[in-house]
Amino acid sequence: MGVFGELLITGGLVLGLFVVYSLWWTNVIADRQADKRADKVRHNWEASQAGKGPGALDTGDGIGFLHVPSMRNGEVLVREGTATKILNGGVAGYYTDPVKATLPTTGKDGNFALAAHRDGHGAKFHNIDKVDEGDPIVFETKDDWYVYKVFAILPETSKYNVKVLGSVPEQAGVKKPGHYITLTTCTPVYTSTYRYVVWGKLVRVDKVDADRTPPEELD
């Protein structure tokens, strides 16, 4: 009985350490990686404005920053792709497959669909359930602020439901093409059984000024 009890205690300690690693330490590592990439992206933007570098939209480290005030998580670096190795870097990734995302910078109708972890590895969409209809979502690029307004939320759907990513997201109640943004993550918290979806529609585009003054929605 003594040996069995010791094994139970050891097992509990190992499990506890795994939880700490998954829900805390992976956040630390991911945030460090994301911060380094974010600094590089902003450096490239500044170099471009000063005429000292290409400053392309997609530097390979990120294409811009997502701001969702109601999620209370600051700015989130956005990179191309939603593969695990991308999202584990503490960023939001935009879908390229199976649905080709339409970047807002193209000026074309479509759906700019994004994903991020809800727990661990930065947990950038942990507070997605705090987002309400009418809340702002802002996507920042080198030259523009794209301001969206949340108009529909789907608290639970199958993780295989790719229709929510469609260029015309009919499950959000829309029938016509437009400029949409979609945020997706796992739900319930600490699981990956289903997906939580938030949709927004573009309301305006503000040019970035010399001081990078954010739109009023981010004040």
PAMARKOL-362963 format. One line per field, with one value per residue (C-alpha): x, y, z; residue number from 1; residue in three letters. Coordinates in steps of 0.05 Angstrom, whole numbers, m for minus. Last residue first. Layout:
<pts>
X	c(X_...)
Y	c(Y_...)
Z	c(Z_...)
k	c(NUM_...)
r	c(ALA_...)
</pts>
This chain:
<pts>
X	c(m168_m171_m239_m215_m168_m94_m45_13_53_64_m8_m36_m95_m163_m207_m281_m339_m311_m357_m344_m355_m339_m333_m322_m301_m314_m277_m210_m211_m184_m241_m301_m284_m227_m214_m241_m242_m275_m267_m313_m310_m373_m407_m483_m524_m506_m535_m469_m480_m480_m406_m396_m322_m332_m296_m358_m370_m308_m348_m298_m287_m361_m398_m405_m411_m430_m426_m452_m445_m376_m354_m291_m238_m180_m123_m76_m5_40_m19_m66_m129_m182_m241_m295_m352_m423_m440_m403_m332_m320_m325_m262_m224_m173_m162_m87_m74_2_20_m30_m105_m150_m102_m109_m148_m163_m209_m206_m270_m282_m295_m232_m191_m129_m105_m164_m132_m181_m172_m169_m214_m184_m132_m102_m130_m100_m56_m60_5_37_86_44_m3_50_76_3_m12_m59_m24_3_21_m17_15_m34_m40_m64_m99_m161_m209_m258_m205_m194_m131_m99_m30_2_32_79_148_153_159_89_68_137_181_232_286_318_268_250_179_209_255_198_157_216_227_153_157_221_192_131_175_213_149_117_175_175_99_104_156_117_51_82_104_34_m21_17_77_36_m11_48_76_10_7_78_61_m2_35_87_33_m2_63_79_10_22_89_58_0)
Y	c(1090_1030_1045_1117_1094_1087_1145_1115_1179_1193_1176_1108_1114_1095_1042_1038_994_925_870_823_750_711_635_585_515_447_390_425_427_472_522_494_511_519_582_621_696_717_783_807_855_842_792_784_733_747_711_691_621_651_669_699_686_622_611_590_539_502_463_408_435_428_489_525_597_625_700_753_828_847_914_921_975_965_1011_1025_1034_984_941_942_900_927_889_932_907_913_841_818_792_765_693_706_713_658_681_696_635_646_574_550_559_591_582_626_626_678_687_750_738_766_827_857_916_872_897_864_796_748_680_619_566_496_524_594_611_669_656_689_689_658_614_553_581_574_505_481_501_560_597_667_708_758_788_801_869_875_816_848_806_865_909_864_888_845_863_859_815_774_743_726_800_802_873_889_938_939_976_1042_1091_1118_1091_1024_1023_1038_981_933_951_940_870_854_876_832_772_780_791_729_685_711_704_632_614_645_616_547_555_570_525_466_467_479_423_376_393_375_309_292_310_269_209_215_218_158_119_136_109_44_36_46_0)
Z	c(m543_m590_m622_m632_m687_m669_m680_m719_m707_m781_m798_m815_m863_m834_m867_m852_m829_m846_m822_m763_m749_m686_m684_m628_m651_m621_m586_m575_m499_m444_m453_m491_m546_m596_m636_m695_m713_m779_m816_m871_m930_m971_m1015_m1004_m965_m893_m832_m799_m825_m895_m889_m959_m972_m933_m867_m828_m883_m859_m807_m789_m719_m709_m682_m616_m593_m662_m659_m708_m722_m695_m724_m766_m770_m819_m798_m857_m882_m846_m827_m768_m762_m715_m685_m653_m609_m636_m621_m560_m548_m478_m504_m544_m479_m492_m564_m557_m514_m521_m532_m480_m481_m534_m591_m653_m718_m771_m831_m875_m914_m983_m1025_m1055_m1029_m1033_m965_m931_m945_m976_m944_m989_m959_m950_m939_m933_m865_m827_m767_m699_m660_m599_m637_m626_m680_m734_m714_m708_m780_m788_m844_m857_m795_m752_m690_m633_m600_m529_m497_m467_m509_m511_m541_m603_m639_m693_m718_m787_m841_m798_m794_m867_m882_m912_m927_m955_m916_m973_m933_m918_m948_m879_m886_m906_m846_m799_m829_m825_m752_m738_m768_m731_m664_m677_m692_m627_m588_m619_m598_m527_m523_m546_m493_m436_m459_m465_m393_m367_m391_m420_m373_m311_m332_m345_m276_m244_m281_m259_m187_m188_m216_m162_m108_m138_m143_m70_m49_m87_m53_16_0)
k	c(219_218_217_216_215_214_213_212_211_210_209_208_207_206_205_204_203_202_201_200_199_198_197_196_195_194_193_192_191_190_189_188_187_186_185_184_183_182_181_180_179_178_177_176_175_174_173_172_171_170_169_168_167_166_165_164_163_162_161_160_159_158_157_156_155_154_153_152_151_150_149_148_147_146_145_144_143_142_141_140_139_138_137_136_135_134_133_132_131_130_129_128_127_126_125_124_123_122_121_120_119_118_117_116_115_114_113_112_111_110_109_108_107_106_105_104_103_102_101_100_99_98_97_96_95_94_93_92_91_90_89_88_87_86_85_84_83_82_81_80_79_78_77_76_75_74_73_72_71_70_69_68_67_66_65_64_63_62_61_60_59_58_57_56_55_54_53_52_51_50_49_48_47_46_45_44_43_42_41_40_39_38_37_36_35_34_33_32_31_30_29_28_27_26_25_24_23_22_21_20_19_18_17_16_15_14_13_12_11_10_9_8_7_6_5_4_3_2_1)
r	c(ASP_LEU_GLU_GLU_PRO_PRO_THR_ARG_ASP_ALA_ASP_VAL_LYS_ASP_VAL_ARG_VAL_LEU_LYS_GLY_TRP_VAL_VAL_TYR_ARG_TYR_THR_SER_THR_TYR_VAL_PRO_THR_CYS_THR_THR_LEU_THR_ILE_TYR_HIS_GLY_PRO_LYS_LYS_VAL_GLY_ALA_GLN_GLU_PRO_VAL_SER_GLY_LEU_VAL_LYS_VAL_ASN_TYR_LYS_SER_THR_GLU_PRO_LEU_ILE_ALA_PHE_VAL_LYS_TYR_VAL_TYR_TRP_ASP_ASP_LYS_THR_GLU_PHE_VAL_ILE_PRO_ASP_GLY_GLU_ASP_VAL_LYS_ASP_ILE_ASN_HIS_PHE_LYS_ALA_GLY_HIS_GLY_ASP_ARG_HIS_ALA_ALA_LEU_ALA_PHE_ASN_GLY_ASP_LYS_GLY_THR_THR_PRO_LEU_THR_ALA_LYS_VAL_PRO_ASP_THR_TYR_TYR_GLY_ALA_VAL_GLY_GLY_ASN_LEU_ILE_LYS_THR_ALA_THR_GLY_GLU_ARG_VAL_LEU_VAL_GLU_GLY_ASN_ARG_MET_SER_PRO_VAL_HIS_LEU_PHE_GLY_ILE_GLY_ASP_GLY_THR_ASP_LEU_ALA_GLY_PRO_GLY_LYS_GLY_ALA_GLN_SER_ALA_GLU_TRP_ASN_HIS_ARG_VAL_LYS_ASP_ALA_ARG_LYS_ASP_ALA_GLN_ARG_ASP_ALA_ILE_VAL_ASN_THR_TRP_TRP_LEU_SER_TYR_VAL_VAL_PHE_LEU_GLY_LEU_VAL_LEU_GLY_GLY_THR_ILE_LEU_LEU_GLU_GLY_PHE_VAL_GLY_MET)
</pts>
